[in-house]
Amino acid sequence: MRWSKQRANAWYSECPWLCGFNFLPSYAVNFIEMWSAECFDTSLIRLELAWAQKIGFNTLRTNIPFTLWQTDRTALLERIDLFLSCAEEASLGVVLCLFDDCGFSGSAPEAGPQGYPIPGVHNSRAIASPGRDVVIDRKCWPDLFNYTTEIVSRFGQDSRLLFWDLYNEPGNLMVFGETGQAESDPRLEPASLELMLCVMECARAAKANQPICVGAWHVPMPWEKSNNTFFEHPIDRAAFAISDLINFHCYQTLPMVEKALKVLEKFDRPIMCTEWMARSVGSRIIEQLPLFQTRKVGAWQWGLVNGRTQTHIPWPAVKEGLENYSETDSEWFHDLLHSDGQPYCADEVELITRLTKQAPLNE
């Protein structure tokens, strides 16, 4: 059963202001590589999470790949447990995503070597979970229900896990390539909506004691200057209706974020911005993080340490619109730290440290 507003707000009142990041270790080109037996590197994970702790972050968000649950189930569960311990050592509460339609590579997920990043392309090897074709094929869904039930049952009472962000950007059709960006099979959207509702029922039945939610993500794109439509897509409306917390993504300018919050605050539930920060389109830490802190909005920016995902490079549609773009000299799109732990922008890191030290409980 969905949490009442009273229960959700009581839960949040006992949390600090939540300030964190979306985490893919710098060694990983995608989440399959992050979690695979051949690559899972706890030494580097611990190092990068220690850098995050020193900055002042208190939470992180990351994704689990269904493909590895299929092929290496027991070991994957052990690695999740180990990862939660690494995060706990750094005083970071974890938000887990089980599903994700952001298959920007356009490739179906497969276990094994994931390939090199494609030069010049943002998140070029991003793989969906369970994969867009699997979402569309309802014959595959029983395995997805079993996956949800097993993961949530295993970790649903675990104090190291802050909340469940069950399905990342359901219905996202984008494919990124060297020549720009395109869209995949439009049958994904209705299938994702239906699957989202089904796996939420599975997660509820597993009786987690943490909140469960799905993020709304349909906001005007930076290049859509005349669009002021926020969260009116059927997927977003359904996500709000089934979620304990109000969860959203917004890579936009400060005035647009304020418009989004005006819509979201009407729900009278804790608000979590689980994806934001894209400098080239005006989504900036210096401008927006103080707003999130003042409004008691949990905030997870995209990216910690720059690495094989190449998310310092803008989305293709943004990159095309930038004059004289240079991968080495132009402003980073996402990410906070270089591979040696030094900040890309010292002022950003100083602000995060100052605001997280100041933040009281969300009473």
BELLINDA-V708121 format. One record per backbone hydrogen bond with DSSP energy under -1.0 kcal/mol. NH is the residue of the N-H (numbers start at 1). CO is the residue of the C=O. If there is no record, write none. Layout:
BEGIN
((NH	CO) (NH	CO))
END
This chain:
BEGIN
((8	4) (9	5) (10	6) (11	7) (12	8) (13	9) (14	11) (15	12) (20	299) (22	301) (23	61) (28	25) (34	30) (35	31) (36	32) (40	36) (45	41) (46	42) (47	43) (48	44) (49	45) (50	46) (51	47) (52	48) (53	49) (54	50) (55	51) (56	52) (57	52) (58	19) (60	93) (61	21) (62	95) (64	97) (69	65) (70	66) (71	67) (72	68) (76	72) (77	73) (78	74) (79	75) (80	76) (81	77) (82	78) (83	79) (84	80) (85	81) (86	82) (87	83) (88	84) (89	85) (91	88) (92	87) (93	58) (94	160) (95	60) (96	163) (97	62) (98	166) (99	166) (100	129) (101	168) (103	101) (104	102) (105	126) (106	103) (121	118) (123	309) (126	123) (129	100) (135	131) (136	132) (137	133) (138	136) (140	137) (141	138) (145	141) (146	142) (147	143) (148	144) (149	145) (150	146) (151	147) (152	148) (153	149) (154	150) (155	151) (156	152) (158	155) (161	158) (162	94) (164	211) (165	96) (166	213) (168	99) (172	169) (175	182) (176	104) (177	180) (180	177) (182	175) (184	173) (188	185) (191	187) (192	188) (193	189) (194	190) (195	191) (196	192) (197	193) (198	194) (199	195) (200	196) (201	197) (202	198) (203	199) (204	200) (205	201) (206	202) (207	204) (209	156) (213	164) (216	247) (219	217) (224	221) (225	223) (227	224) (231	218) (237	233) (238	234) (239	235) (240	236) (241	237) (242	238) (243	239) (244	212) (246	270) (248	272) (249	216) (250	275) (252	250) (257	253) (258	254) (259	255) (260	256) (261	257) (262	258) (263	259) (264	260) (265	261) (267	264) (268	265) (272	246) (273	298) (274	248) (274	272) (278	283) (279	333) (281	278) (282	279) (283	278) (284	282) (288	284) (289	285) (292	288) (293	289) (294	290) (295	291) (296	293) (297	292) (298	271) (299	18) (300	273) (301	20) (302	276) (306	337) (308	26) (310	307) (313	310) (319	315) (320	316) (322	319) (330	326) (333	312) (334	311) (335	302) (336	304) (337	304) (338	342) (341	338) (344	336) (349	345) (350	346) (351	347) (352	348) (353	349) (354	350) (355	351) (356	352) (357	353) (358	354) (359	355) (362	15) (363	361))
END
